[in-house]
């Protein structure tokens, strides 16, 4: 654990393109606000909110911008009353905010270790090859210093905790009437978080992980898998490795689960134009647990992290690339560049985090994120050069 004062202002996993403002760009679809609603924005009310924030924040390290965001949060909450929201809607929003605050507090105590989210069926028997593969994979990741995040249930979720053990595991549980609340590995641990809502739970799964590894599963597993791919494909989340792992596919009477999934996406999605050929770069089908662990590790061999600074895509790297390597990137990935070229750079004006790392920077077209994933793989290919 670390104290708040020792934490970096940016964690390993952040939103790729964070909003500059929390205000909606267009509220025309909503009914006009009455005078009673507007009072939440009035100077007297705002002065009271600011005074309240100052009292609570006394002695803390909160920035003026952070205080502004909290003020906007309080203001939005106050508007709910004259908006006439019903009790059910108020309960949902209140519970969701409380869940998120608590979850971020728990994860905030462990900001430094990389984390891998593991998805898979809760129904997988403990003697199944998929279960044994999940134990092996999660153990390999723990030996490399990573922590595992699973849904805290049985099956693959328990396997994902069994490998690293309780100390290196997070449980992100959901309250369901037909499943146990937590497996025996993580039950009672301070890193077990119980959620009421799937959407808040899935936010923590994806916002806290530097890798997503999927084992065979049902509707829930596929939902989580597709959401991870969709967020990366659309640029709504930072690019991380998404890896598919089977157990002993050759001995399974049904064949390889992920080979079947890939066949479906190619014949029913790509062939119809619903996804693009470059979207196949967004995932990797591992040969075995060791291959999966190696793929995740290699993703961070040169690449560190990325985010937008205005119109520039800033890719932080762990070594300065040579002129010849930059030329290779421009030759192979020029289609991603809106104007100018791909080049090395120092931190851009306004950047505050990881200032010690060099940057690969270019003005991105804001599409073809599958090719951006391939670009990162190319950068990592320079690790031993």
Buried (B, 14 or more C-beta within 10 A) or exposed (E): EEEEEEBEEBBBBBEBBEEEEEEEEEEEEEEEBEEEBEBBEEEEBBEEBBEEBEEEBEEEEBEEEBBBEBBBEBBBBBBBEBBEBEEEEBEEBEBBEEBBEBBBEBBBEBBEEBBBBBBBBBEBEEEBBBBBBBBBBBBBBBEEEBBBBBBBBBBBBBBBBBBBBBEBBBBBBBEEEEBBBBBEBBBEBEBBBBBBBBEBBBBBBBBBBBBBBBBBBEEBBBBBBEBBBEBBBEBEBBBBBBBBBBBEBEEBEEEBBBEEBBEEBEEEEBEEEEBBEBBBBBBBBBEBBEBBBBBBBBBBBBBBBBBBBEEBBBBBBBBEBEEEBBEBBBEBBEEBBEEEEBBBEEBEEEBEBBEEBBBBBBBBBBBBBBBBBBBBBBBBBBEEE
